[in-house]
Every structure is written in structure tokens, then in C-alpha cells.
Amino acid sequence: KDGIVVRGAKVHISASPCANELLCSPCRTHGEADKDYALAFAVPCSTPGVKMLAVEPVSRTYDDEGRFDYPKTSRMQPTECLIVFDDVFVPWERVFMCGEWQFSRTLAYAFGSYHRLFGTCKMIGKLEAMTGAAALAAEYNGVEHADHVRKKLAWMAMITHMVAELGKAACLDPVKEFGHDVVMPNAMSINAAKFTFASNFHQMCQHMQDIAGGLCTTVPAYRDWQNPEIRPYIEKYLSAKEGVSTEDRLRVMRLIKDMTGNYWQIDTIHGEGSMAAQQMHLYGSADWSRLKAAAKRSAHIDGWQSDPVYGNLSSADDVPMPPVDESYASIPKSLK
């Protein structure tokens, strides 16, 4: 045989319509029973039998209209697609794994860590823009000093900071996995970062919509704003607080509508793997021996002494205490 023939599909593959080559690899752990799916190979996108079904554009408007109506999504169109391999021939020199299911877990694990690092780096900018948009909406609506608004903004700033710091921690405290000198992001930190922003993203959107108010749903579009007959009414009835132009208020409302009501919400939850995948990695990466040693030390249960961290800590029993006067005269009168 000169190679293998692949029949099947891959889904949610980002940027594939823009690529020259497709690199396919396992995305989960395979067993011997499904070893035929433990494949890794590369083929040009023009290979006979490769078919791509790309997702539809979020927006079909560009230029000034696109920047006004869809300020984010008109510039950040999704590129995911369904790739079908319809009896695609792959020569052996382009096959990197063929049935070696024992390595699928390692490959999927390593890919997941790097993919979540990429997702976290991307998400930091997204969270900062979302938090800033909520702050601008509060300012333009004249409610930036309201206590309930400040609480929401403080929470959004906290989540944004947490994700950024967890991402940094994953890089500053890297690990070497699989017995090789290959540095990888710290699995606990990077999975915690991804889970933090994915599990809180809808709450971020809710706070943005709550602070912006109903106008972020019914905000006029670019063509209304440019219509000389309609614009005076928009200026009169949808004006911002003093010192802020009506156009700026409309633009931030369009931004919030664009950020919280489309592809972004779903992509943020499932991109770089579902939250269940992060929980699986967090459980598998946790140092349960050390955590249990901490509990045993606190509960005075033997077994913690061999732990490299808690076994080397001083305990209260090691601290010399002065002798206790147990005579009757030492007891306060109030207790007699």
C-alpha cells in the first residue's frame, strides 16, 4: 500500500477555509476498540475528496455601515467549518499516526493545554473590551455612580483580572510533561483560566445588557442614523448625558448588542474544549496527595509527614510553650 484512505469528518475547525494545509490529529483518548480513528496526518486543502462547509458570516456589511452596526463581528468573522473526508487518499509520508491508540491521550492532552493558552490570551482582550463597554455604557447613561452598577462593574473587572493572572501563572510556572524537556503551560492554571471565563461569560453579558438597558436591543442602525429625516428624532430622544455625543452612545450600544447577542457567546463557551473538558483536566492535574496531606495534618492523621511540603512545616507541637499553672489560685474568680 502507498498510504491510507480516510473517510469521516472533523467539526469546528477554525481558519480551515483560509489554510493551505489541513493537519488532523486525535482530539480525545482512543482505545483499542476504536483504534482506526487514532489518526494523525496532513493533506493540502485541495486534495480530492476534501469538502468544506463553512459557517455563514455573522455580518455581510462592511465599511462605515459594518463598523457602526457590527463593530466587532464585521471585523472578526468566524472561520470554523465542517470538513468532510470523502475517501481521501493520504500517502504514508504524510501519515504521522495510524492506529497507535496508546498515544492518543498524550496528544489530545498536550494539544488541549496549548489550545487553552491561546484561548486565554485571546479572551483577555475580549474581557477587557466587554468590561470597558459596560463602563462606557454606565457613563454615557449617567448611572456610573449607582451602587448596583458599580458592583456589577467591580465583578466584571475581577473576572477579567483573574483570567489574565491565571494565564500569566500558567506561563510563569510551566511544567514538563511526558518525560521530555518540552515546556508546557501549567495544566491547573490554564484550565482554571479557561473555565473561569467560559463559566462566567454569560453573566458578563447579562451585566453588560443590564447596565446598557433596553436601548442595546432597540438601538437604531447606521442607515437610520444617516437618514436626515430620522436623525433629528434620534438626537432628541436618545441623547446621552451632557458632554457625550449621541453618536458615541449609539456606538457603544451597538457594540454591546454585537458582543452579547450572537456567535461570540457560544464560541466562548465551547472554544478550546467544553467546560467538562477543563474540569476533567483540573481533576487529573490536581495534586491530591498534597491536598490530602494538608487535611491529614490539620486532622492529626498520620501520613502527612512524608509530603515534601507539609512534612517539612513546623507544627504547633514543635513550638515550646511555657508551663501551665494548673493550681486553683490561677483560675480567675469569675470562673470559680
SERO-4910 file (N, C-alpha, C, O; in steps of 0.05 Angstrom, whole numbers):
BEGIN
 pado doro    nc1    nc2    nc3   cac1   cac2   cac3    cc1    cc2    cc3    oc1    oc2    oc3
  Lys    A     17    -24      0      0      0      0     17     25      0     39     25     12
  Asp    A      8     46    -13     23     71    -15     13     91      6     25    112      8
  Gly    A     -8     84     21    -18    103     41    -44     93     52    -49     69     52
  Ile    A    -60    111     62    -86    104     75   -108    120     61   -103    140     48
  Val    A   -133    110     64   -156    124     54   -173    132     78   -180    115     95
  Val    A   -179    158     80   -194    169    103   -222    175     95   -227    188     75
  Arg    A   -241    166    112   -269    171    108   -281    180    135   -279    165    154
  Gly    A   -292    204    136   -303    215    161   -304    245    160   -304    257    138
  Ala    A   -305    257    183   -309    286    184   -296    297    210   -293    283    230
  Lys    A   -288    323    208   -279    338    231   -296    363    233   -303    375    212
  Val    A   -303    371    257   -321    394    260   -308    416    277   -289    411    292
  His    A   -318    440    273   -310    464    288   -281    472    283   -267    482    301
  Ile    A   -271    467    259   -242    471    254   -238    500    245   -246    508    223
  Ser    A   -225    515    262   -221    544    257   -201    549    235   -181    535    232
  Ala    A   -207    569    219   -189    580    199   -184    561    175   -168    568    158
  Ser    A   -196    538    175   -190    519    154   -197    529    126   -182    523    107
  Pro    A   -218    545    122   -223    555     94   -201    574     84   -199    578     60
  Cys    A   -185    584    103   -164    603     95   -137    590     93   -117    603     87
  Ala    A   -135    564     99   -110    550    101   -102    537     74   -118    533     56
  Asn    A    -77    529     73    -67    514     50    -65    484     56    -68    467     39
  Glu    A    -61    478     82    -58    450     91    -76    445    114    -83    463    130
  Leu    A    -85    420    117   -101    411    140    -84    391    155    -74    371    145
  Leu    A    -80    397    181    -66    378    199    -87    366    218    -99    380    234
  Cys    A    -91    340    215   -112    326    231    -99    309    252    -79    295    246
  Ser    A   -110    309    276    -99    293    298   -122    285    317   -143    298    316
  Pro    A   -118    266    334   -139    258    353   -145    281    373   -127    295    381
  Cys    A   -171    284    379   -179    305    398   -189    293    424   -199    307    442
  Arg    A   -186    266    427   -195    253    452   -179    227    455   -164    219    437
  Thr    A   -183    214    477   -169    188    482   -184    166    467   -208    163    470
  His    A   -169    150    452   -180    127    439   -170    102    452   -149    101    465
  Gly    A   -186     81    450   -179     54    459   -174     36    436   -176     43    413
  Glu    A   -167     11    443   -161     -8    422   -185    -13    404   -183    -19    380
  Ala    A   -209    -11    416   -233    -17    401   -238      3    379   -250     -4    358
  Asp    A   -229     28    382   -233     48    361   -207     59    351   -204     82    345
  Lys    A   -187     41    349   -160     49    341   -160     60    312   -142     75    305
  Asp    A   -179     52    296   -180     62    268   -183     92    267   -177    104    246
  Tyr    A   -193    104    289   -197    133    289   -173    147    301   -172    172    302
  Ala    A   -153    132    311   -129    144    322   -110    151    299    -91    137    293
  Leu    A   -116    173    285   -102    180    261    -90    208    264   -102    226    277
  Ala    A    -67    213    253    -55    239    250    -42    241    223    -26    224    215
  Phe    A    -50    261    208    -40    264    181    -43    293    171    -57    309    184
  Ala    A    -30    299    149    -33    326    137    -38    323    107    -26    306     94
  Val    A    -56    339     97    -63    339     69    -68    368     59    -77    384     75
  Pro    A    -61    374     34    -69    400     23    -99    403     22   -114    383     19
  Cys    A   -109    427     25   -138    431     25   -150    424     -3   -174    419     -5
  Ser    A   -134    424    -23   -143    418    -50   -143    389    -57   -149    381    -79
  Thr    A   -137    372    -37   -136    343    -42   -164    333    -50   -184    340    -38
  Pro    A   -165    316    -71   -191    305    -80   -205    291    -57   -193    274    -42
  Gly    A   -231    296    -53   -246    284    -32   -249    301     -7   -266    296     10
  Val    A   -233    323     -5   -236    341     18   -258    361     11   -256    376     -9
  Lys    A   -278    363     29   -300    381     25   -304    398     50   -302    387     72
  Met    A   -308    424     47   -311    442     70   -338    456     69   -346    466     48
  Leu    A   -352    455     91   -377    470     94   -372    491    115   -373    486    139
  Ala    A   -368    516    107   -361    538    125   -386    550    137   -408    549    125
  Val    A   -384    561    162   -406    574    175   -412    600    160   -395    612    147
  Glu    A   -437    609    163   -445    634    149   -432    658    163   -427    657    187
  Pro    A   -428    680    148   -417    704    161   -436    715    181   -460    714    178
  Val    A   -425    727    202   -442    740    222   -454    765    210   -478    771    215
  Ser    A   -439    779    195   -448    804    182   -439    805    153   -417    796    146
  Arg    A   -456    815    136   -449    819    108   -446    848    101   -446    855     77
  Thr    A   -444    865    121   -440    893    116   -412    901    126   -402    891    146
  Tyr    A   -399    919    111   -372    927    117   -370    958    116   -391    971    116
  Asp    A   -347    968    114   -342    997    112   -355   1011    136   -355   1000    158
  Asp    A   -365   1035    132   -376   1051    154   -400   1037    166   -404   1038    190
  Glu    A   -417   1026    149   -441   1013    159   -434    989    177   -446    985    198
  Gly    A   -415    972    168   -407    950    185   -394    958    211   -399    946    231
  Arg    A   -378    979    210   -365    988    234   -385    999    254   -381    997    279
  Phe    A   -407   1010    245   -427   1022    262   -446   1000    273   -450    998    297
  Asp    A   -457    983    255   -477    964    263   -465    939    277   -476    929    296
  Tyr    A   -442    930    267   -429    906    278   -399    911    282   -382    901    268
  Pro    A   -393    928    302   -366    937    306   -345    915    311   -322    919    304
  Lys    A   -354    893    323   -335    871    328   -337    849    307   -317    842    295
  Thr    A   -361    839    303   -364    816    286   -359    821    256   -352    803    241
  Ser    A   -362    846    247   -357    852    219   -327    851    214   -318    850    191
  Arg    A   -311    853    236   -282    852    233   -270    825    243   -247    820    239
  Met    A   -287    809    255   -278    783    266   -297    761    258   -310    749    275
  Gln    A   -299    756    232   -317    736    222   -308    708    231   -284    702    231
  Pro    A   -327    691    238   -320    663    244   -309    648    220   -318    653    197
  Thr    A   -290    631    224   -278    616    202   -280    586    206   -267    570    192
  Glu    A   -297    578    225   -300    549    230   -315    535    207   -330    548    193
  Cys    A   -310    509    204   -325    495    184   -325    465    190   -309    455    205
  Leu    A   -343    451    177   -345    422    177   -328    412    153   -333    420    130
  Ile    A   -308    396    160   -291    384    139   -298    355    135   -298    339    154
  Val    A   -305    348    111   -312    321    104   -289    308     88   -279    320     69
  Phe    A   -281    285     96   -261    269     82   -276    246     68   -283    226     80
  Asp    A   -280    250     42   -296    231     26   -276    212     11   -270    217    -12
  Asp    A   -267    191     25   -248    173     14   -223    188      4   -215    186    -19
  Val    A   -210    202     23   -187    218     16   -162    200     19   -157    188     40
  Phe    A   -146    199     -2   -121    184     -2    -99    201     11    -94    224      3
  Val    A    -85    189     31    -62    203     44    -38    185     41    -37    163     52
  Pro    A    -17    194     28      8    178     25     22    175     52     19    192     70
  Trp    A     37    154     55     50    147     80     68    170     90     69    174    115
  Glu    A     81    184     73     99    205     82     84    228     95     96    246    108
  Arg    A     57    228     93     41    249    106     24    237    129      7    251    140
  Val    A     29    213    136     15    200    159     34    199    183     56    189    181
  Phe    A     25    210    206     41    211    230     32    191    251     48    184    269
  Met    A      8    183    250     -4    163    269    -24    147    254    -41    158    239
  Cys    A    -24    121    257    -43    104    243    -50     80    261    -38     59    258
  Gly    A    -69     84    279    -78     62    296    -63     60    322    -70     43    339
  Glu    A    -42     76    327    -27     75    353    -44     89    374    -36    111    383
  Trp    A    -65     77    383    -84     90    401    -72     96    428    -82    114    442
  Gln    A    -50     83    435    -38     87    462    -27    116    465    -25    126    487
  Phe    A    -22    130    442    -11    157    443    -33    178    441    -27    202    442
  Ser    A    -57    170    436    -78    190    431    -84    207    455    -88    231    452
  Arg    A    -83    196    479    -88    212    503    -67    233    507    -73    256    513
  Thr    A    -41    226    503    -20    245    506    -22    268    486    -18    291    493
  Leu    A    -28    261    462    -31    281    441    -54    300    446    -51    324    444
  Ala    A    -77    289    454   -100    306    460    -95    323    484   -103    347    485
  Tyr    A    -82    312    504    -76    328    529    -58    351    523    -62    374    531
  Ala    A    -36    345    508    -17    366    501    -30    388    484    -26    412    489
  Phe    A    -45    380    464    -58    400    447    -78    417    463    -79    441    459
  Gly    A    -93    404    482   -112    419    498    -99    441    514   -110    463    517
  Ser    A    -76    435    526    -62    455    543    -54    479    526    -58    502    534
  Tyr    A    -42    474    503    -33    497    487    -57    512    475    -56    536    472
  His    A    -78    497    468   -101    510    456   -115    528    477   -124    549    470
  Arg    A   -116    519    502   -128    536    523   -111    560    529   -121    581    537
  Leu    A    -84    557    526    -67    581    529    -73    602    507    -76    625    513
  Phe    A    -76    592    483    -84    610    461   -111    623    467   -114    648    464
  Gly    A   -130    607    476   -157    617    482   -157    638    504   -171    658    503
  Thr    A   -140    633    524   -138    652    547   -126    679    537   -136    700    545
  Cys    A   -105    677    522    -93    702    511   -113    718    495   -115    742    497
  Lys    A   -129    704    479   -149    717    463   -171    729    480   -181    750    475
  Met    A   -178    714    501   -201    722    518   -195    746    535   -213    761    542
  Ile    A   -170    750    543   -163    773    560   -171    799    546   -184    816    558
  Gly    A   -164    801    521   -172    825    506   -202    828    503   -213    850    504
  Lys    A   -215    805    499   -244    805    496   -258    814    523   -276    830    522
  Leu    A   -248    803    545   -260    811    571   -254    840    577   -272    854    588
  Glu    A   -231    850    571   -225    878    576   -244    896    559   -253    916    569
  Ala    A   -249    888    534   -267    904    518   -295    903    528   -310    923    528
  Met    A   -304    880    538   -331    877    549   -334    894    575   -354    908    578
  Thr    A   -314    892    592   -315    907    617   -314    937    611   -329    953    623
  Gly    A   -298    945    592   -296    973    584   -322    983    571   -331   1006    576
  Ala    A   -335    966    555   -360    973    543   -382    978    564   -398    996    562
  Ala    A   -382    961    584   -402    964    606   -397    990    621   -416   1004    628
  Ala    A   -371    997    625   -364   1021    639   -372   1046    623   -382   1065    633
  Leu    A   -368   1045    596   -376   1067    579   -406   1070    578   -416   1092    579
  Ala    A   -420   1047    577   -450   1049    577   -460   1062    603   -478   1078    602
  Ala    A   -448   1054    625   -456   1067    651   -450   1097    650   -467   1112    659
  Glu    A   -427   1104    640   -420   1133    639   -439   1148    620   -449   1169    627
  Tyr    A   -443   1137    596   -460   1151    576   -489   1153    585   -503   1171    578
  Asn    A   -498   1132    600   -525   1132    610   -528   1149    635   -550   1154    645
  Gly    A   -506   1158    646   -506   1175    670   -512   1160    696   -522   1171    715
  Val    A   -505   1134    697   -510   1117    720   -485   1106    732   -486   1087    747
  Glu    A   -462   1117    725   -436   1105    733   -432   1106    764   -415   1092    774
  His    A   -448   1123    777   -444   1126    806   -465   1109    822   -464   1108    847
  Ala    A   -483   1096    808   -503   1079    822   -489   1055    835   -472   1043    822
  Asp    A   -497   1049    859   -484   1028    874   -486   1001    860   -466    986    858
  His    A   -510    994    851   -514    967    838   -498    965    812   -490    944    804
  Val    A   -494    988    798   -478    988    774   -449    984    780   -435    969    767
  Arg    A   -439    997    801   -411    994    809   -405    966    818   -383    955    813
  Lys    A   -424    953    831   -420    925    839   -416    907    815   -399    889    815
  Lys    A   -433    911    795   -430    895    770   -404    900    756   -390    881    748
  Leu    A   -396    926    755   -371    932    742   -347    921    757   -327    912    746
  Ala    A   -349    922    784   -327    911    800   -324    881    796   -302    871    794
  Trp    A   -347    867    794   -346    838    789   -334    832    761   -318    814    759
  Met    A   -341    848    741   -330    844    715   -300    849    714   -285    834    701
  Ala    A   -292    869    728   -263    875    729   -248    853    744   -226    846    736
  Met    A   -261    841    764   -248    819    779   -244    795    761   -223    783    760
  Ile    A   -265    787    746   -263    764    728   -241    769    707   -226    751    701
  Thr    A   -241    792    696   -221    799    676   -193    796    687   -175    785    674
  His    A   -189    807    711   -162    805    724   -155    776    731   -132    768    727
  Met    A   -174    761    740   -169    733    747   -159    717    723   -140    702    725
  Val    A   -173    720    701   -165    706    677   -138    714    667   -121    696    660
  Ala    A   -132    740    668   -105    749    660    -83    738    678    -62    729    668
  Glu    A    -88    738    704    -67    728    722    -64    698    721    -42    688    723
  Leu    A    -86    683    717    -84    654    714    -68    647    688    -53    628    688
  Gly    A    -73    663    667    -58    658    643    -28    663    646    -12    648    636
  Lys    A    -22    685    661      7    690    667     19    668    684     41    660    679
  Ala    A      4    659    704     14    638    721     20    613    706     39    599    712
  Ala    A      3    607    686      8    583    670     34    584    655     47    563    650
  Cys    A     43    608    648     68    612    633     92    615    652    114    605    646
  Leu    A     88    628    674    110    633    693    116    608    710    138    606    722
  Asp    A     97    590    712    102    565    727     96    541    709     78    526    714
  Pro    A    112    538    687    106    517    668    114    489    679    126    487    700
  Val    A    106    469    664    112    441    672    125    427    649    122    435    626
  Lys    A    139    405    655    150    387    635    134    361    637    134    348    658
  Glu    A    122    354    615    104    330    615    116    308    598    134    312    582
  Phe    A    106    284    604    111    260    587    141    252    586    149    239    567
  Gly    A    156    260    607    184    252    608    202    265    588    224    255    583
  His    A    194    288    577    211    302    557    216    330    567    202    340    584
  Asp    A    237    343    556    243    370    564    227    390    547    238    410    537
  Val    A    202    385    544    184    402    529    168    418    549    153    406    565
  Val    A    171    444    549    157    461    569    128    465    559    123    472    536
  Met    A    109    461    578     81    465    572     69    483    592     79    486    614
  Pro    A     46    496    586     32    513    605     24    496    630     17    472    627
  Asn    A     25    508    653     16    494    677    -14    486    673    -31    503    669
  Ala    A    -19    460    675    -46    450    668    -67    460    687    -89    467    678
  Met    A    -61    462    713    -81    472    732    -88    501    726   -111    508    725
  Ser    A    -68    518    722    -72    546    717    -87    552    691   -105    568    691
  Ile    A    -78    538    670    -90    545    644   -119    534    641   -135    547    629
  Asn    A   -124    511    653   -151    501    653   -169    517    671   -193    521    665
  Ala    A   -158    527    693   -174    544    711   -180    571    697   -202    582    700
  Ala    A   -161    581    681   -166    606    666   -189    602    646   -207    618    645
  Lys    A   -187    581    630   -208    576    610   -235    571    623   -255    582    614
  Phe    A   -236    556    645   -261    550    658   -273    576    670   -297    580    670
  Thr    A   -255    593    681   -265    617    694   -279    635    673   -301    645    679
  Phe    A   -267    640    650   -280    658    631   -304    644    618   -323    658    611
  Ala    A   -302    618    613   -325    605    599   -349    603    618   -372    607    609
  Ser    A   -345    597    643   -367    593    662   -379    620    671   -402    620    681
  Asn    A   -365    642    667   -375    668    675   -383    686    652   -391    709    656
  Phe    A   -379    676    628   -383    693    604   -412    703    602   -417    726    596
  His    A   -431    685    606   -459    694    604   -467    714    625   -483    732    620
  Gln    A   -455    711    649   -460    731    669   -448    758    661   -460    779    667
  Met    A   -425    758    648   -413    782    638   -432    796    618   -437    820    619
  Cys    A   -443    779    600   -462    790    580   -487    802    594   -497    823    586
  Gln    A   -497    788    614   -521    797    628   -515    824    641   -532    842    640
  His    A   -492    827    654   -486    853    667   -483    875    646   -492    897    650
  Met    A   -471    869    623   -469    889    602   -497    898    593   -502    922    590
  Gln    A   -514    879    588   -541    885    579   -557    900    600   -573    918    594
  Asp    A   -553    892    625   -568    905    647   -559    934    650   -576    952    653
  Ile    A   -533    939    649   -523    966    651   -531    983    627   -537   1007    630
  Ala    A   -529    971    604   -536    987    579   -566    993    578   -573   1014    567
  Gly    A   -583    975    588   -611    979    587   -623    969    561   -609    958    544
  Gly    A   -649    973    558   -663    963    534   -653    975    508   -658    963    487
  Leu    A   -640    998    509   -631   1010    485   -611    993    469   -609    996    445
  Cys    A   -596    976    483   -577    959    469   -592    938    451   -579    925    435
  Thr    A   -618    935    455   -634    917    438   -646    932    415   -647    922    392
  Thr    A   -657    956    421   -672    971    400   -656    994    388   -667   1011    375
  Val    A   -630    995    393   -613   1017    383   -615   1020    353   -613   1000    339
  Pro    A   -619   1044    343   -621   1048    314   -596   1039    299   -574   1039    310
  Ala    A   -600   1031    274   -578   1022    257   -565   1046    242   -575   1068    244
  Tyr    A   -544   1039    228   -528   1060    214   -546   1075    194   -544   1100    192
  Arg    A   -562   1061    179   -579   1074    159   -599   1093    171   -606   1113    159
  Asp    A   -609   1086    195   -627   1105    209   -612   1130    217   -622   1152    214
  Trp    A   -588   1126    228   -572   1148    237   -564   1167    214   -562   1191    218
  Gln    A   -561   1156    191   -553   1172    168   -576   1184    153   -573   1201    135
  Asn    A   -601   1177    161   -625   1187    148   -631   1215    158   -636   1218    182
  Pro    A   -630   1236    142   -634   1263    151   -662   1268    163   -666   1287    178
  Glu    A   -682   1252    155   -709   1255    166   -711   1243    194   -726   1253    211
  Ile    A   -697   1222    199   -699   1207    224   -679   1217    245   -685   1217    269
  Arg    A   -656   1225    236   -634   1232    255   -642   1253    276   -634   1250    299
  Pro    A   -657   1274    269   -664   1294    290   -680   1281    313   -676   1289    336
  Tyr    A   -697   1262    307   -711   1248    329   -693   1232    346   -696   1231    371
  Ile    A   -674   1218    333   -654   1203    349   -638   1221    367   -634   1215    390
  Glu    A   -629   1244    356   -614   1263    371   -630   1273    395   -619   1278    417
  Lys    A   -655   1277    391   -672   1289    412   -679   1269    434   -678   1276    458
  Tyr    A   -687   1245    426   -698   1226    446   -678   1205    456   -683   1191    476
  Leu    A   -656   1202    442   -636   1182    451   -609   1195    457   -588   1181    456
  Ser    A   -610   1220    465   -585   1233    471   -572   1222    496   -586   1212    514
  Ala    A   -546   1225    498   -532   1215    522   -531   1238    542   -543   1259    539
  Lys    A   -516   1233    564   -514   1253    584   -498   1277    573   -485   1274    552
  Glu    A   -498   1299    586   -485   1323    577   -455   1318    573   -442   1306    591
  Gly    A   -444   1326    551   -416   1323    546   -409   1298    529   -386   1294    521
  Val    A   -429   1282    524   -426   1257    508   -444   1259    483   -468   1265    486
  Ser    A   -433   1254    460   -449   1256    435   -468   1233    433   -463   1211    443
  Thr    A   -490   1238    420   -510   1216    416   -498   1194    399   -503   1170    404
  Glu    A   -481   1201    380   -469   1180    363   -451   1162    380   -451   1137    376
  Asp    A   -436   1173    399   -419   1155    416   -436   1136    432   -429   1113    436
  Arg    A   -459   1147    442   -476   1129    458   -487   1107    440   -488   1083    448
  Leu    A   -496   1113    416   -506   1093    398   -485   1072    391   -490   1048    390
  Arg    A   -460   1082    387   -439   1063    380   -433   1043    402   -428   1020    397
  Val    A   -433   1052    427   -427   1033    449   -451   1014    453   -447    991    460
  Met    A   -475   1024    447   -498   1006    449   -497    985    427   -504    961    431
  Arg    A   -489    993    403   -486    974    381   -464    953    388   -466    930    381
  Leu    A   -443    963    401   -421    945    408   -431    924    428   -425    900    425
  Ile    A   -446    932    448   -456    913    468   -476    894    455   -476    870    461
  Lys    A   -493    904    437   -511    886    423   -496    866    406   -503    842    405
  Asp    A   -475    875    393   -459    857    376   -444    837    393   -441    814    385
  Met    A   -434    845    416   -418    827    433   -435    806    447   -426    783    452
  Thr    A   -459    813    454   -475    795    472   -498    780    459   -512    766    472
  Gly    A   -501    784    433   -525    772    421   -519    755    396   -536    754    378
  Asn    A   -496    742    395   -490    727    370   -471    704    376   -469    693    397
  Tyr    A   -456    698    354   -437    676    354   -417    676    377   -409    655    387
  Trp    A   -410    700    386   -390    703    408   -397    686    432   -380    673    444
  Gln    A   -422    687    441   -430    674    466   -425    644    465   -414    633    484
  Ile    A   -432    632    443   -429    602    441   -400    595    436   -389    576    448
  Asp    A   -386    611    420   -358    605    414   -341    607    439   -323    590    443
  Thr    A   -347    625    457   -331    629    481   -335    605    500   -316    598    514
  Ile    A   -358    593    501   -363    570    518   -349    545    508   -337    531    524
  His    A   -351    540    482   -341    514    472   -314    516    459   -301    495    454
  Gly    A   -304    540    452   -277    542    441   -256    531    460   -259    535    484
  Glu    A   -236    519    449   -214    506    465   -224    484    482   -211    477    502
  Gly    A   -247    472    476   -258    450    491   -280    459    510   -279    481    520
  Ser    A   -299    441    515   -321    447    533   -312    450    562   -289    442    569
  Met    A   -329    461    579   -322    464    607   -318    437    620   -303    435    639
  Ala    A   -332    417    611   -328    390    622   -300    381    617   -288    366    633
  Ala    A   -288    388    594   -261    381    588   -242    394    607   -222    382    617
  Gln    A   -247    420    614   -229    433    633   -232    420    661   -212    417    675
  Gln    A   -256    413    669   -260    400    695   -245    374    696   -233    366    717
  Met    A   -245    359    674   -231    333    673   -201    338    676   -188    323    691
  His    A   -191    358    663   -162    364    665   -155    374    693   -134    368    703
  Leu    A   -172    391    704   -167    401    731   -166    379    751   -149    378    769
  Tyr    A   -185    360    749   -185    337    768   -160    320    764   -147    312    784
  Gly    A   -153    316    739   -129    299    734   -103    312    741    -83    299    746
  Ser    A   -102    339    740    -77    354    745    -74    362    774    -52    369    783
  Ala    A    -95    360    790    -93    368    818    -74    349    834    -73    325    829
  Asp    A    -59    361    852    -41    345    869    -56    335    893    -55    347    915
  Trp    A    -71    314    889    -88    303    910    -72    294    934    -82    295    957
  Ser    A    -49    283    930    -32    274    952    -25    297    970    -27    294    995
  Arg    A    -18    320    959    -11    343    976    -36    354    990    -35    362   1013
  Leu    A    -58    355    975    -83    366    987    -92    348   1010   -101    358   1031
  Lys    A    -90    322   1007    -98    304   1028    -79    306   1052    -87    303   1075
  Ala    A    -53    310   1046    -33    314   1067    -40    338   1084    -37    338   1108
  Ala    A    -49    360   1071    -57    384   1085    -80    378   1104    -80    387   1127
  Ala    A    -99    362   1095   -122    355   1112   -114    337   1135   -123    340   1157
  Lys    A    -96    317   1128    -87    298   1149    -72    313   1171    -75    307   1195
  Arg    A    -55    332   1163    -40    348   1183    -59    363   1201    -54    365   1225
  Ser    A    -80    375   1189    -99    390   1205   -115    372   1223   -122    381   1245
  Ala    A   -121    348   1214   -137    329   1230   -121    311   1248   -132    294   1262
  His    A    -94    315   1248    -76    298   1264    -79    268   1257    -80    251   1274
  Ile    A    -79    263   1230    -79    236   1220    -52    230   1208    -42    246   1192
  Asp    A    -40    208   1216    -13    202   1206    -14    198   1175    -34    190   1164
  Gly    A      9    205   1163     12    202   1134     21    227   1120     31    226   1098
  Trp    A     17    250   1133     25    275   1121     55    280   1124     66    297   1109
  Gln    A     68    266   1142     96    272   1148    114    268   1123    135    280   1121
  Ser    A    106    250   1105    123    244   1082    118    263   1059    133    262   1039
  Asp    A     99    281   1061     94    300   1040    117    320   1039    125    331   1059
  Pro    A    127    327   1015    150    345   1012    145    373   1022    164    388   1028
  Val    A    120    381   1022    113    408   1031    105    408   1060    118    420   1077
  Tyr    A     83    395   1066     72    395   1093     89    379   1113     89    385   1137
  Gly    A    104    360   1103    122    345   1120    145    361   1131    157    353   1150
  Asn    A    151    383   1118    174    400   1126    165    425   1141    182    442   1148
  Leu    A    139    428   1146    129    451   1160    129    445   1190    125    423   1199
  Ser    A    134    466   1205    133    464   1234    104    462   1242     86    473   1230
  Ser    A     99    446   1264     72    444   1274     71    458   1301     91    464   1313
  Ala    A     46    461   1311     43    474   1337     56    457   1359     65    468   1379
  Asp    A     58    431   1355     71    414   1375    101    419   1377    113    413   1397
  Asp    A    113    431   1356    141    436   1356    148    462   1370    172    468   1375
  Val    A    128    479   1377    133    505   1389    134    502   1419    114    493   1431
  Pro    A    157    509   1432    158    506   1461    139    525   1475    137    549   1468
  Met    A    124    515   1494    104    531   1509    113    533   1538    125    515   1548
  Pro    A    106    555   1551    113    558   1580     96    538   1596     74    531   1587
  Pro    A    106    529   1619     90    511   1635     63    523   1643     62    547   1649
  Val    A     43    507   1644     16    516   1651     12    514   1682     17    492   1693
  Asp    A      4    536   1694     -2    535   1723    -30    525   1727    -50    539   1722
  Glu    A    -32    500   1736    -58    487   1739    -69    489   1768    -88    475   1775
  Ser    A    -56    506   1784    -66    508   1812    -92    523   1813   -100    537   1795
  Tyr    A   -107    518   1836   -133    531   1839   -131    561   1840   -150    575   1832
  Ala    A   -109    571   1850   -106    600   1853   -103    614   1827   -109    638   1825
  Ser    A    -95    600   1806    -91    613   1780   -117    616   1764   -118    630   1744
  Ile    A   -139    604   1774   -164    606   1759   -178    633   1766   -180    639   1789
  Pro    A   -186    648   1746   -199    674   1751   -224    671   1769   -238    651   1768
  Lys    A   -229    691   1786   -251    690   1804   -278    686   1790   -296    674   1800
  Ser    A   -279    698   1766   -305    696   1751   -311    667   1743   -335    661   1738
  Leu    A   -291    649   1743   -296    622   1735   -300    604   1759   -307    580   1756
  Lys    A   -294    614   1783   -296    597   1807   -326    593   1816   -331    580   1835
***
